[in-house]
Amino acid sequence: MHGDDAIQGRFMWHGPRLWVVSAVLGAGGGWLLSRTAPMPVGADGAPEIPLWLVAPFAVLLLSIAVVPLLSARWWHRHFPDVSFFLGAMVATYYLVAVKGPSAMGSLSLGQEKVAHAGLEFYSFIALVGGLFVVAGGILVEFRGRGGPVFNAMILLVGAVLANLVGTTGASMLLVRPFMRANEGRLHPLHLVMFIFIVSNCGGCLTPIGDPPLYLGYIKGVPFLWTLEHLWHDWIVTVGGLLVVFVIIDLWVEKRVKATREREGLPELGPAAKIPMPRIAGGVGLVCLVLMIAGVFVDPVLHRVAPHLPHLPYGATFQVLVAAVSYVLAPKRILEANDFTFFPVKEVGLLFLGIFMTMIPALGYLAANGGKLGVDNPTAFYFATGALSAMLDNAPTYLNFLQVAVPGELTRESIGVLISTPEGVRDLMGISTGAVFFGAMTYIGNGPNFMVRTIAESHGVRMPSFFGYLAWALVLLLPVLVVQWLLFIR
């Protein structure tokens, strides 16, 4: 067992004891906080979320960004402890301190908020983790060596595929064969651009593509609205990023050639022009279709049986599909994909803390969003984008959609919004801001972190949190500004 594997092994087997201790200590801290600093109540009797309550979320984000730079080994062992401590602190505070009635009569408002965050996390990890497991049972290989044109075509295919199987599904299917095709010339920027294009920007054409758009569809945005109104945004953004990628890959090609000549190594051989795929894993392909079908289980059930309790039936179906896929997946395919559960465990343990600490952050945004001066397409685009880079982009999308739509979010009220040219541009700004800016950080969208973990497990030294953000500001943000100038402004 080499160094990284040893760290992962100790983390997985000895970690749970510390996780429990961390969660108990965090719960105790949340209880004490509820006694010393109870939630203030407004004149209408509703709780008013103080800004200081967002501190645990900020601490968790800073820990993700900074601690690995100080001690990567310590972070690999103890990031679940940090996540569980902060998540348990916020959850306990809400359970104890946040009173008042909720939409669910049997629960207090605080209990409802924690339960809702827990269900959202369950749905998130069922989809992201389920697609990861299912994709592990599908072997995709491309004939030939990767090069600028070859790689750009893979990324273009991934951007299209993201709208059919989601950005997570496309990322999990293609990231391993993309790395294999570039063995001997793989650069961290290859994976950074992969995250930009396949894991985020490519999925803006359908509600299946990215969770924010799916939530918009559930609330009443027509299914084909994104394709009808965002296709030009997709072409400019994905096309612009592909041009940037080809320029980078040409530089990588020259750099690799010069390095091999200097070290007396043989040339890698000519790059292939067209990526011809070979696909194995029939069970995995069937399960992939079932995973996508699981996205529509809850809407269909609630339409057919409106009095059915609002439970995560679709997410549970996806968990079962993933379990069946793993059990039936041929071992040779799992081994060829170097499949392990560590990437999905890392994402799950970190995002559990993120979802819990995010409760007050999103609540503060919902209560104060109208005071932020967000009342035009440009403001919606950059406000949604900035927060989608740091918060989960799905609830951020919903909060700004609520700001754009007076009153309750219904199919009728959303229809009124998109019946005017200004309302259409507002929703375009919210939609593209949530999807595109989700690529700005590792935590902006679920597959970002997972691609990074998979790449590092294959020996690729990925940029740090701030290093990745710097590349996003240099390579991605200019393309998004051009897209704004053309279609949102």
Sequence and secondary structure as in RCSB ss.txt:
>XXXX:A:sequence
MHGDDAIQGRFMWHGPRLWVVSAVLGAGGGWLLSRTAPMPVGADGAPEIPLWLVAPFAVLLLSIAVVPLLSARWW
HRHFPDVSFFLGAMVATYYLVAVKGPSAMGSLSLGQEKVAHAGLEFYSFIALVGGLFVVAGGILVEFRGRGGPVF
NAMILLVGAVLANLVGTTGASMLLVRPFMRANEGRLHPLHLVMFIFIVSNCGGCLTPIGDPPLYLGYIKGVPFLW
TLEHLWHDWIVTVGGLLVVFVIIDLWVEKRVKATREREGLPELGPAAKIPMPRIAGGVGLVCLVLMIAGVFVDPV
LHRVAPHLPHLPYGATFQVLVAAVSYVLAPKRILEANDFTFFPVKEVGLLFLGIFMTMIPALGYLAANGGKLGVD
NPTAFYFATGALSAMLDNAPTYLNFLQVAVPGELTRESIGVLISTPEGVRDLMGISTGAVFFGAMTYIGNGPNFM
VRTIAESHGVRMPSFFGYLAWALVLLLPVLVVQWLLFIR
>XXXX:A:secstr
  HHHHHHHHHHHHHHHHHHHHHHHHHHHHHHHHHHS   B TTS B   GGGGHHHHHHHHHHHHHHHH HHHH
HHHHHHHHHHHHHHHHHHHHHH  SB SSTTSBHHHHHHHHHHHHHHHHHHHHHHHHHHHHT EEEEES   HHH
HHHHHHHHHHHHHHHHHHHHHHHHHHHHHHHTTTT  HHHHHHHHHHTTTGGG SSTTTSHHHHHHHHHT  TTH
HHHHHHHHHHHHHHHHHHHHHHHHHHHHHHHHHHHHHTT        SS EEEEE HHHHHHHHHHHHHTTHHHH
HHHH TTS    HHHHHHHHHHHHHHHHS HHHHHHTT  SHHHHHHHHHHHHHHHHHHHHHHHHHHHGGGGT  
SHHHHHHHHHHHHHHS HHHHHHHHHHHHSSSS  HHHHHHHTTSHHHHHHHHHHHHHHHHHTTSSTTSSHHHHH
HHHHHHHTT     HHHHHHHIIIIIHHHHHHHIIIII 
